[in-house]
Amino acid sequence: FWRIEGTYGRQDFKTAAGAPAPASDADRVQAVSASLGANLGTRATLDAFYSRSDYALQLATGSEASRSGFSLRYRF
């Protein structure tokens, strides 16, 4: 099984002083995530996943957030 998701938009945020930041092209945000998995019998599942985003909280500092890894699930 597999899944791909993506979002794109605009997100407002406030500066440390509490005043809204002026609107600009830098306010555009996007995120993407994908996963690929396989059933290992009737009780176990193995997933590989990756996600990346640049939402306003990361954008204000000029950085992106990403996450990746593997997940093994076993149902008792």
C-alpha positions in Angstrom: 0.0 0.0 0.0 1.1 3.6 -0.5 -0.1 7.2 0.2 1.0 10.6 -1.0 -0.3 13.9 0.3 0.6 17.5 -0.4 -0.6 20.9 0.7 0.1 24.4 -0.5 -1.2 27.7 0.8 -0.6 30.9 2.7 -0.2 31.1 6.4 -0.2 34.3 8.5 1.9 34.6 11.6 2.8 37.3 14.1 6.3 38.6 15.0 7.7 38.3 18.5 6.4 41.8 19.3 2.8 40.7 18.6 2.3 42.7 15.4 1.3 40.8 12.3 4.2 40.3 9.8 3.6 42.1 6.5 2.2 39.8 3.7 4.8 38.7 1.2 5.6 35.8 -1.1 7.6 34.4 1.9 4.2 33.6 3.6 3.5 30.8 1.2 3.8 27.4 2.8 3.9 23.8 1.5 4.1 20.3 2.9 4.5 16.9 1.3 4.4 13.4 2.9 4.6 10.0 1.4 4.6 6.4 2.8 5.0 3.0 1.3 4.1 -0.2 3.2 3.6 -3.9 3.0 1.6 -6.4 5.0 3.7 -9.1 6.5 1.1 -11.7 7.0 -2.2 -10.9 8.8 -0.7 -9.3 11.9 2.4 -7.4 10.9 2.9 -4.3 8.8 6.2 -2.5 7.7 6.0 1.1 6.6 8.6 3.6 5.3 7.7 7.3 5.5 9.0 10.7 4.6 7.5 14.2 5.2 8.8 17.8 4.8 7.1 21.1 5.6 7.9 24.8 5.7 5.0 26.1 7.7 5.1 29.6 9.2 6.7 28.6 12.4 9.7 27.1 10.5 9.5 29.8 7.8 10.0 32.6 10.4 13.4 31.1 11.3 14.2 30.3 7.7 14.2 26.5 8.2 12.3 23.5 7.1 11.1 20.5 9.1 11.5 16.9 7.8 10.9 13.5 9.2 11.6 10.1 7.8 11.9 6.5 9.1 10.5 3.0 9.3 7.7 1.6 11.3 7.0 -2.0 12.2 3.6 -2.7 13.6 2.5 -6.0 15.1 -1.1 -6.7 16.3 -1.6 -9.1 19.2 
